[in-house]
């Protein structure tokens, strides 16, 4: 059964750039569903009663230990489907507070991290057997954003 989304976003993504304008990505562990072994950006579902910015702050803290400093430009708004449920995601360029050299990964969910630039952008395709992954293009847009 396919559930169609009503239009309000229910997922957020944080595109965190370092001082070299590279975007933070983390690899989903082999047991983390959906998309085990795929590279991902920080983010997740918006909880009931949360605004997208509150969800961004919570997800950034949970997944990296960093703190949201500022929400910047909207980089992408898109839909994806898993198990018949369509999710609407909004991805923002964000600034964070914290030591960017030492993210605190949730090791049961993510087993590795990388800073993505154009030279290693194809890393975003790893773990995707079909070779297609919209986050590759989302990260590319974040790399080009002012």
C-alpha positions in Angstrom: 0.0 0.0 0.0 1.4 3.4 -1.0 0.7 6.3 1.4 0.8 9.7 -0.3 2.2 12.5 1.7 0.0 15.6 2.3 2.6 18.2 1.5 4.1 19.2 4.9 7.7 18.1 5.3 8.2 15.3 7.7 12.0 14.9 7.4 14.9 17.3 7.6 18.5 17.2 6.4 21.5 19.3 7.6 24.2 20.2 5.1 27.1 21.0 7.3 30.1 22.6 5.6 33.6 23.0 7.1 36.0 25.9 6.5 37.1 24.2 3.3 33.5 24.2 2.0 33.2 20.4 2.2 30.0 18.8 3.3 29.8 16.4 6.2 28.5 12.9 5.4 28.2 9.7 7.4 27.9 6.1 6.3 24.9 4.2 7.6 26.0 1.0 9.5 25.3 -2.4 7.9 22.4 -2.9 10.3 20.8 0.5 10.1 17.6 0.4 8.0 16.7 1.7 5.6 19.6 2.0 3.2 22.3 0.1 5.1 25.9 1.0 4.0 24.7 4.1 2.1 26.2 7.5 2.8 23.9 10.0 4.3 23.7 13.6 5.6 22.7 14.4 9.2 19.0 14.4 9.6 15.8 12.5 10.3 12.1 12.7 11.0 10.4 15.7 12.4 8.8 14.7 15.6 5.2 15.7 16.4 5.1 19.3 17.6 8.6 20.1 16.3 9.4 22.7 13.7 11.9 21.8 11.0 14.5 24.0 12.7 13.9 22.2 16.1 14.3 18.9 14.3 17.5 20.0 12.7 18.9 21.1 16.1 17.9 17.8 17.7 19.2 15.6 14.9 22.5 17.5 14.7 23.1 17.1 18.4 22.1 13.4 18.4 24.1 12.4 15.4 27.3 14.5 15.8 27.3 16.2 19.2 27.5 19.6 17.5 25.0 22.3 18.1 23.0 24.2 15.5 24.2 27.8 15.3 22.3 29.0 12.2 19.9 27.7 9.6 20.8 29.0 6.2 19.6 28.5 2.7 17.1 25.8 1.7 19.1 23.6 -0.6 16.5 20.9 -1.6 12.9 19.9 -1.1 12.2 16.4 -2.3 10.3 13.2 -1.7 11.5 9.7 -1.2 9.7 6.4 -0.6 10.4 3.5 1.7 8.1 0.6 2.5 5.2 2.3 0.6 5.4 5.5 2.6 6.3 8.7 0.8 8.4 11.2 2.9 8.9 14.8 2.1 12.3 16.1 3.1 13.7 19.6 3.3 17.5 20.0 3.4 19.2 23.2 4.7 22.7 24.5 4.7 23.5 25.0 8.4 26.3 26.3 10.6 27.1 24.4 13.7 29.1 25.0 16.9 31.6 22.4 18.0 34.9 20.9 17.0 34.3 19.7 13.4 37.3 17.4 13.6 35.6 15.2 16.2 32.0 14.4 15.5 30.4 12.0 18.0 28.8 9.4 15.7 25.9 7.2 16.9 27.9 4.0 16.2 24.9 1.7 16.1 23.6 3.9 13.2 26.7 5.3 11.5 30.1 3.7 11.3 32.2 6.2 9.4 32.2 9.9 8.3 33.8 11.9 5.6 34.0 15.5 4.4 32.7 15.6 0.8 34.0 17.8 -2.0 33.7 17.5 -5.7 36.7 15.2 -5.9 35.0 12.5 -3.7 31.3 13.3 -4.4 30.8 9.8 -5.9 31.2 8.5 -2.3 27.5 9.5 -2.0 26.7 6.7 -4.5 28.3 3.9 -2.4 25.8 1.5 -0.9 23.3 2.2 -3.6 23.0 -0.9 -5.9 21.0 1.0 -8.5 23.7 3.7 -8.7 21.0 6.4 -8.1 20.8 8.4 -5.0 19.3 11.9 -4.8 21.5 13.0 -1.9 24.4 12.9 -4.3 22.8 15.8 -6.2 21.7 17.5 -2.9 25.3 17.5 -1.7 26.5 18.8 -5.0 24.1 21.7 -4.7 25.4 22.5 -1.2 29.0 22.5 -2.5 28.0 25.1 -5.1 25.9 27.3 -2.7 27.4 30.7 -1.7 
